[in-house]
Amino acid sequence: MNSATTSLFATPPDPSALRAMDPDTRTRIIEAWLCRELGHVLDVPPAHRVNPDRPLRGIGVDSLLALCLKRRLELELGVSIKAHDLLRDDTVGEIAALLAQSVTQPAQAAAYGMTR
């Protein structure tokens, strides 16, 4: 990964920029950011990475972490997601795809008061 690509993940992705991207790119960017965030929160050593093909529960997301992650996702991406969606056996990649679809609905996010 080059430094320009790495810098994309240094901060949360901008929802308006995400909406302008094609669905696959949007999903990949959210997935990479989500993996980085989970790695930080779960204290994954730098030599390891969060695998996007593993279920959130399988990498250590419990109910408390799901609530914290829910809030972070809502604040940073301007999406609405239920904590129980983060506790199912969905993989990080599947959650990223769900978020990528949700971020394209700014009117719904604004209704919840979650705009950047």
Secondary structure, 3 states (H helix, E strand, C coil): CCHHHHHHCCCCCCHHHHHCCCHHHHHHHHHHHHHHHHHHHCCCCCCCCCCCCCECHHHCCCHHHHHHHHHHHHHHHCCCCCHHHHCCCCEHHHHHHHHHHHCCCHHHHHHCCCCC
